[in-house]
Amino acid sequence: MKRKIHEIKKFSVIAIVSIAITLFLSYHVAIILFGSNSLEVYNSLKDKRVYLVNEIKRLQEENAHLQKEYFELKNLEPEQ
């Protein structure tokens, strides 16, 4: 009888510690997946970076075209 009570106490301690560790790890996994520094935020920032890099290239090309057009028009004006 005494041994059975000891086994129940040992099992209870192991179960409580296991539940506590599970809750602790679950909390941290939830923060990694859904927190302010989550994978979702990282992926959206990565997508935004790709968009901005492409937008910079497009604007640089547009700027070069407009500069060329400006200098062509400027050469057509009479000099003063």
C-alpha positions as CSV (number, residue, x, y, z in Angstrom):
1,M,0.0,0.0,0.0
2,K,2.8,2.4,1.0
3,R,4.6,1.6,-2.2
4,K,1.5,2.2,-4.3
5,I,1.1,5.7,-2.8
6,H,4.7,6.4,-3.5
7,E,4.3,5.4,-7.1
8,I,1.2,7.6,-7.4
9,K,3.1,10.6,-6.0
10,K,6.0,10.0,-8.3
11,F,3.6,9.7,-11.3
12,S,1.8,12.9,-10.2
13,V,5.1,14.9,-10.0
14,I,6.2,13.6,-13.4
15,A,2.8,14.5,-14.9
16,I,2.9,18.0,-13.4
17,V,6.4,18.6,-14.6
18,S,5.5,17.3,-18.1
19,I,2.5,19.5,-18.3
20,A,4.5,22.6,-17.2
21,I,7.2,21.9,-19.8
22,T,4.6,21.4,-22.5
23,L,2.9,24.7,-21.6
24,F,6.2,26.5,-21.5
25,L,7.3,25.2,-24.9
26,S,3.8,25.8,-26.4
27,Y,3.9,29.4,-25.3
28,H,7.2,30.0,-26.9
29,V,6.2,28.2,-30.2
30,A,3.1,30.4,-30.3
31,I,5.2,33.6,-29.9
32,I,7.5,32.4,-32.7
33,L,4.6,31.7,-35.0
34,F,2.3,34.7,-34.1
35,G,4.3,37.3,-32.1
36,S,5.7,40.6,-33.2
37,N,8.9,38.9,-34.4
38,S,7.1,35.9,-35.9
39,L,7.8,34.0,-39.1
40,E,4.7,35.5,-40.6
41,V,6.1,39.0,-40.0
42,Y,9.4,37.9,-41.4
43,N,7.9,36.6,-44.5
44,S,5.8,39.7,-45.1
45,L,8.9,41.9,-44.6
46,K,10.8,39.7,-47.1
47,D,8.0,40.1,-49.7
48,K,7.9,43.9,-49.0
49,R,11.7,44.0,-49.5
50,V,11.4,42.3,-52.9
51,Y,8.6,44.7,-53.9
52,L,10.7,47.7,-52.9
53,V,13.8,46.5,-54.7
54,N,11.8,46.1,-57.9
55,E,10.1,49.5,-57.4
56,I,13.6,51.1,-57.0
57,K,14.7,49.5,-60.2
58,R,11.6,50.7,-62.0
59,L,11.9,54.3,-60.7
60,Q,15.6,54.4,-61.6
61,E,14.8,53.3,-65.2
62,E,11.9,55.9,-65.3
63,N,14.3,58.6,-64.0
64,A,16.9,57.8,-66.6
65,H,14.3,58.0,-69.3
66,L,13.0,61.3,-68.0
67,Q,16.5,62.7,-67.7
68,K,17.2,61.7,-71.3
69,E,14.0,63.4,-72.4
70,Y,14.8,66.5,-70.4
71,F,18.3,66.9,-71.9
72,E,16.9,66.3,-75.4
73,L,14.3,69.0,-74.9
74,K,16.9,71.3,-73.4
75,N,19.1,71.0,-76.5
76,L,16.2,72.0,-78.6
77,E,15.8,75.3,-76.8
78,P,17.6,78.3,-78.2
79,E,20.7,79.4,-76.1
80,Q,20.5,82.7,-74.4
